[in-house]
Amino acid sequence: MFTSIAAFEETWGHESASTLKIFNALTDASLKQEVTSQDRTLGRIAWHITTTLHEMLSRTGLDFAAPENEEQVPGSAQEIVDAYRTGSEALISAIKNQWTDATLLEKVDMYGEQWPNGVTLQILISHQIHHRGQMTILMRQAGLSVPGVYGPSRDEWSLMGMEPPAV
């Protein structure tokens, strides 16, 4: 749980940059990659991450502009990147301008439970991490190079002229 806006801002800076790193590796064609017809495509997962910024944080009363329509997945990877970047910047600006550290302790109804806003922020980050992991599998299936997030990816080890660690 976050107890300071500064701590969230620092963590969000790293995590949103990591999300953009993954999003920037997408191609328009890769957005259709799926495991099965019953599962989300790569594009739908990226768009879900993007629209969740507003969907989740608007429940706390935070007021900011970000994409809201999860059903209409853009056909362009760049459109998803731009929408995520804009929404992420608006989110952090709204938090800094509308909340204080004390606001992070306030509880609001979140999906039928009472969550402190600081917990909601932590779950928002965990949610992105969860879906980024799903995306990397679909990216491999689509033949894309996967960027490293918490260290070099297999692709990046090779670019550094090194062997990836044994699996």
Beta strands, then each sheet from edge to edge (+ up, - down):
strand 1: 107-110
strand 2: 113-116
sheet 1: 1+ 2-
end
